[in-house]
Amino acid sequence: MSMRPVRSVFALFCVLISVVPAAAGEAAAETLLSNAVVGLRGGFDSSPTNSKGEKGSPTLTGFASWNYLRGTAQDGYGLDLLLVDTQYDPRQLAASRSHALTLKHATGIGENLTLQSSLAIENEQTWSRRRNALTWRERLNLSLGSFRLFANAEARLAALNERNVFANGDFLPQDENLATLGITPGIAWRQGETEIGVSFTTSSTRFTNGTDYLGMRRDNYRLQPNLFVSTALKGASFEASLSPLQVIFPDKEFENEKKLLYTAKLRVPYEWLTLDLSSGRTVEDTTLPFAVINLVTQHEGKLTARFNDTNALSLTVRQKLEDYLGLDATTRTSSIGLDYARGLGNGMTATASAAWRKTKDTGLEAVPGFVVQLGLQKQFDFSEPGKSAKKGG
């Protein structure tokens, strides 16, 4: 699969803009939600690739996001756009970027039945990973009193290329191309602020190259039941899920895997303090030799002190473990950081941050590093509740 991410994003954006005026005249009045943020951060990273003996580099990050919704999530259309670009000293490191555009549409089929559709394009480029993906999702929701029945269908094309950091390797001569099809039926029960549900995902992933650069077939099937729950009480909120995952390789060139995946999030506000705790284990595809699955386990704790309407200080502690199953190689990253934000009025916010981290790859020495940044961002709100659709958007 060949993708030109910037050109693709621009093309989809133009299609959306051309559709908006035509759709705008279909209804007399509907809610318009439109929010955007643009910003710039600059600073210094002592080890941007987490490599032993690496020289530090100045950094400059520009970012922009736009969330647009005309109508509602059950009957409307919109988009989510995120652009992040980080520049380093070009003599040391190429720029990193993360671009994502999602086009969304939802329509009511009956009184209790809705269909939600989305088309997402993603582009990720870093010193060690390149990924482009196009994902189409369809979701049916049926409300029956306190119960909710749903069914998801997903089709994804992705081009992936990773550097073997454990052997100081380079990128592959060509990307590995993946095609994935999956379906997820489920049911949930909701009472007040509490929801409990179950679902079951089956998916098939095919590597369209046939075999990888070592001549091995990476095609696999995945079975994943899922139990999820969420609730809220006196301002505090909690959500969690538990998912036993089974990965089956029909060509027997990789060992089948059984792993327990999970997510857990807790938010506890108390006066001017807010505590956020999260933990999760997920899987990602990888192109590293003898490994198809990267098992990612992350933990994070964040304490935010909001002194008043304009000043906030956050302390964040993170740990991330990446386990490349079959390769017997892991990357462990631990970090602690402080973030300060000051509102300047009129949607402007000034930020300052500092963080220390340590990265340990299998077979290599642990590498410490730090990053400091100053930033400025501006928030725009173009929302107009009850805006006449005939005025366009």
N, C-alpha and C positions, 0 to 999 in steps of 0.2 A: 504494500500500500504506500502510495506517495502522497504526502500532504505538504502544502505550503501554508503554515498556520496563519500568518498575517493576512495573506490574500484571502484565505477562507473566511476568517473572522470578518473582514471588510465586506465580502460578498454576502454573507448571512445578514450583516447589519443593514446593508442596502435593501435586501429583500424585505426585512422587517419594516423599514421606513416606508417602502412602497406599499406595504399591506395596510399600515395604520390608517391612512385617510379613507380607504375603501371601507374598512371595518367600522370606522368612527361614525358613519351615518346610519348604522343598523339599529341603534337604540336611542331613545330620547334623552336619557340621562343615566350616567353611571359614575361610580367613584373612580378617581384617578389617583394612584399612589406612585410617586416618583421621587426617589432620593438618590443623591450622588455625593461622593467624597473624592477629592483629589488632594494629593499631598506629596511632600518631598522630605526625605531623611538623609542625612549625611553623617559620616563618622569614620571610624577606623576599626578594622578587624585584624587581630594579630595572627590569625591562621585560618584563612577562608576555606581551605581544603582539608583542614585538620591533619596536616602532614608534618612529620618530624623535620625540624630545621627550616621550615618555611618562613619566608619573610612576610611581614604584615603588609596590608594594603589599605589605602583609603577606600571608602565605599560611598556610593551615592544611589539611593533608591527612590524611584518615582512610582507612584501607585494611583490608581483610579478605580472606582467602582460605581455601578449604576444599577439600581433596582427599580423596575418599572412594572406596574400592574394596573390594567384597566378592567374594572369589574371586581370580581372576587376570585379566590383560589378555586372555588367550585364552578364559577361561570364567568370566565374572562380570559384575557391573554396578557402576556408580559415578557419580560426578559431580565436576566441577571448577567451583569458584565463585570469581570475583574481583570485588571491589567497590573502586573507588578514587574518592574525591570530594575535590576541591580547592576551597577557598573563598578568594576574594579580597575586597578592599575592594568592597562592593556598589555604591558610587558610581562605581567605575571599570570593573568587569568582573564578568560573571556567573560562577557556579561552573562548573568543568569536571568531567566525570565519565567514567569508563570502567567499564562493567559487562559481565560475561560469565558465562554459565552453560552448561555442556555436560553433557548426560546421555549416559551410555555403557552399552552392553551388548555382551557377546561370548559366543558359544556355540560349542561344538565340534560340527560336523556329522558328522565322521568321525574316524578316528584321526589323520589329518594335515591335515584341512580345518577351518578356523574362519571364522566370520562375525562381523565387528565392525561395530556400528551406533552412530551418535551423532546427537544433535540439539542444536544450539548456537544460543543467542540472544545477540546482542551489541548494546550501546548505547554510542555514543561521542558526547560533546558537548563541544566546545571553542569558543573565541571565533571560530574560523575554519572549523570543520568539524562537520557533524552526520551521523551514520551509524547506522542501525539495520539489523540483518541477522538472518535466520533461515536456518540451514544444516542440511541433512540429508545424512549421508554413510553409505554402505555399503561395506565392504571384505571381499573374500574372500582368504584366505591358504591356499596349498597347499604343504606341505613335502614335498620329495622328496630325502631325503638332504642333500647340501650345497646343493641348489638350492631356491629359494623362488619360487613363482609367485603373483602377486597381481593383483587387479583392483579398482579403486575407481570408485564412481559418486557423483556429488554434485549436489544441487539446492539453489539458494540464491535467496532473495528479499532484496533490499536497498533501502533508501531512503537516498539520498545528497544532501547539499546543502553546497556549499562557497562561502565568501566569496572574491571576486576581490581578493586582497590587492594585486595589481600595479596595479589601478586604484582602490584604496581603495573597493571596491564592497561591497555588502551581500549577505545571503543571497538566494537565489532566492525568488520568491513561493510556490512549492511545490516539494517534493522531486522529484528524478528517481528513478523506480522501475525497478529492474533485476531481471530473472529470468535465472538462469544454470543451464545443464545441462552436465555434463562427465563424461567417462569416461577412466580411465587404466589400461590393462593394462601389466604389466611382469614382469620376471624378475630375480632376484638370485642370486649365488653367494657362499657364505660358507665360509671355512676359518679356524678359530681366531678371532682378533680382527679379521680382514679380511673385508670384504664389498664386492663390486662388482656393479653392476646397471644395467639400462636400463629406461626406461619411455617411454610416448608418450601425451600428453594431447590430447584434442580437446574443445572446448567451444564453446557458443553462448550469446551474451549478447543479450538483447532488452530494450530500454527500453520499458516498458509504456505510457508516456505517448504513444508514437507518434513525435512529434518533440520536440526540446528547445525552449527559449524563443526560439531564433533560427530555428526551423522546419527544423532539420537532423536527419536520422536517424542515430542513433548505434549501431544494431545492428551486431554484429561476430561473426566466427568466429575462434577461436584454435587454432593447431597448435603443439605444444611437445614435441619429443623431449627426453629427459633422461638424462644419464649421471651416475651417482653412485658414490662410493667412501668407505669409512671404514675406519680401522685404529687399532691401539693398540700401543705398544711401550715397555716399561720405564716405565710410568706416564704417558707422553705419549700424546695422542690427536689424531687428525686426521680430518676429514671434509670432503668437497667435492662439488659438483655443477656440471654445465655444461648449459645449456638454450638452444638456439636457438629463439627465439619468432617466430612469424609471426602478425600480426593482419590479418584481411581484412575490409574493409567492403563488403558486397554492393551497397549503394546508391551507392557511389562519391562520397559527400559528404565523406569524409575520406581522406587518403592511407594506403594500406596500409603497415604497419610491419614491419621485420625487425630484431630486437635480440637480442643475445647476453646471456642472464641467467646468473648464477652465484652460488654460495655457497662459502665456505671458512672453516673454523674450526680453530684449532690451540690446544691446551693443553699447556704444558710445566711440570710441577712440579719444583722443585729445592730440596730441604731445606725451608726455611721460606718459600720464595718460589714463587709461581705466576704464569706469564705466559699470558695469554689474548689471542689475536689473531683477528679475524674481519673478513670482507669479503663484501659481497653486492650483487647488483643484482636488483631485483624490479620488478613493475609493480602499480599500483593504479588503480582507476577514479577519474575525476574529473568534475565537472560544470562546470568552467571553460569559457568560450566557445572554440570552435574546437579543443578538446582533449578526447580521450576517455581517453587513457592518460597516467598520471604515472609516469615512469621514475625509480625511487628507487635511488640508489647510496649505500651506507653502509660506512664503515671504522671499526674500533674496536680500540684496544690498551689492555690493562688489566694492571697489575702489582700483585699482592697480596702483602703481607708479613704473615704470621701469626706474631706474636712468641711467643705461647703459646696456651693453650686459650681464653683470654678476650679477647685483644686482637688486632685486625687492622686494617691500614691499606691502602687501595687508591688508586692513581693511575690515572685513566682519561682517554684522549684519544679524541675522536670527530670524525668529519666526515660530513656528510650532504648529498647533492645531489639535489634534486627537479627533474626536467626535464619540463615539460608539453609533450608532443610535439604539434606543430602550432600552438602558441601562441607559440613562441620566447621562453619565459619560464622562468626557473629561480630556485630558492631554495637558497642554500648556507649551511649552519650548521656552524660549527666550535666545539668546546668542550674544555675541560680542567678536571678536577675531582679533589678529594680526598674520600675517604669513610673515616670511622673508626667502628669498631664495638667495643663492649665488652660482653662477656657478664656479666650480673649474677647468674646462677644461677636455677634454677627456671624456665627457659625465657624469662627476660627479657633483652632486649638494648637497650642505649642506643646511639644513633647520632648522628654529627655530620658534616655535609657542607658543602662550599663548591665552587662551580663558576663559571667565567667562560666566556662564549660570545660569538660574533659572528655576526650574520645578515645576509646580503646578498641582496636581491630584485632582479630585473632592473628597471632604470629607477629604482631608489631607492637612497638612501645606505645604507652598511653601518651596522648598529646594534649596539653592544656592550651587554652586560648581565651581571649576576652574580646568583647566588642562594645564600643561606646557610640552613641548616636544622638543627634539633635534633629528635631523635625518640626514641620509646620503643615497643618492640613486645614482644608476648608470644606464644610458640609453645605450642600444645597438641598432645599426641599421645594419641589415643584408640585406637591400634592394638591389636589383640588376636590374635596368631597362633593359629590353631586354635580360634578362638572358636566355640562352638556356635551354629549359625544360628537355633535355636529360641528363643534369648533375645532375638531382635530386634536392631535396630541403630539 
